[in-house]
Amino acid sequence: VPEAKKQQWTILRSIGLSCIVGVVAFFLYYGFLETRINTPLSYPKVIVTTGLEDPSRYWGTYRPGLYFGTSVRHPLSPGTGLMWFTNGHY
């Protein structure tokens, strides 16, 4: 019976030590994050409107991997594309 008690205390001690180390690590990381400074840039923005707000940027080549592909910046839009190959390379 004393060996079982000793093993139980060893397990509880290791769990308690792990919890203490975790809490200390959390507070150390939180303190590190408080020292980071996020200063916003005071220059005017380069891009003022996004693709859906600017009609001239609504269509574009937004299909990577094609030689030529176009689509609309809308989740349900159809995509068009043009690909070619020569005989013997397919």
C-alpha positions in Angstrom: 0.0 0.0 0.0 2.8 2.5 0.7 4.2 2.1 -2.9 0.7 2.9 -4.4 0.5 6.1 -2.2 4.0 7.1 -3.2 3.2 6.6 -6.9 -0.1 8.7 -6.5 1.8 11.5 -4.8 4.4 11.5 -7.6 1.7 11.7 -10.3 -0.1 14.5 -8.4 3.1 16.4 -7.9 4.0 16.2 -11.6 0.5 17.4 -12.6 0.7 20.3 -10.1 4.1 21.3 -11.3 3.0 21.2 -14.9 0.0 23.5 -14.0 2.3 26.0 -12.2 4.7 26.0 -15.2 1.8 26.6 -17.6 0.4 29.5 -15.6 3.8 31.1 -15.3 4.4 30.7 -19.0 1.0 32.2 -19.8 1.8 35.3 -17.7 5.3 35.7 -19.1 3.9 35.6 -22.7 1.1 38.0 -21.8 3.7 40.4 -20.3 5.7 40.0 -23.5 2.7 40.9 -25.6 2.1 44.0 -23.6 5.5 45.3 -24.5 4.8 45.2 -28.2 3.9 48.5 -29.7 1.4 48.8 -32.6 1.7 52.2 -34.1 -0.7 52.9 -37.0 0.8 54.5 -40.1 -0.1 58.1 -40.5 0.2 58.2 -44.3 -2.9 58.1 -46.5 -4.1 54.7 -47.6 -2.9 53.4 -50.9 -6.0 51.3 -51.7 -9.2 53.1 -50.8 -11.8 50.8 -52.4 -11.9 47.1 -52.7 -12.8 45.1 -55.9 -16.6 44.9 -55.3 -16.8 48.6 -54.5 -14.8 49.7 -57.6 -16.6 48.7 -60.9 -13.4 49.1 -62.9 -11.8 46.3 -60.8 -14.8 43.9 -60.9 -13.5 41.7 -63.7 -10.0 40.5 -63.7 -7.6 37.6 -64.0 -8.2 36.0 -60.6 -7.6 32.4 -61.7 -4.0 31.3 -61.1 -2.6 28.4 -63.0 -4.3 29.2 -66.3 -2.7 30.9 -69.3 -5.6 33.2 -69.4 -8.6 33.1 -67.1 -11.1 35.6 -65.9 -13.8 35.7 -63.3 -15.8 38.1 -61.3 -15.1 38.8 -57.6 -18.2 37.1 -56.5 -18.4 33.7 -54.7 -21.1 32.4 -57.1 -19.6 33.7 -60.4 -18.8 31.5 -63.4 -15.2 31.3 -64.4 -13.9 31.5 -68.0 -10.5 30.4 -69.2 -8.4 29.6 -72.2 -5.8 26.9 -72.2 -3.9 25.3 -75.1 -1.5 22.5 -75.7 0.3 20.8 -78.6 -0.2 17.3 -79.8 2.0 14.8 -78.1 2.2 16.7 -74.8 -1.2 15.7 -73.3 
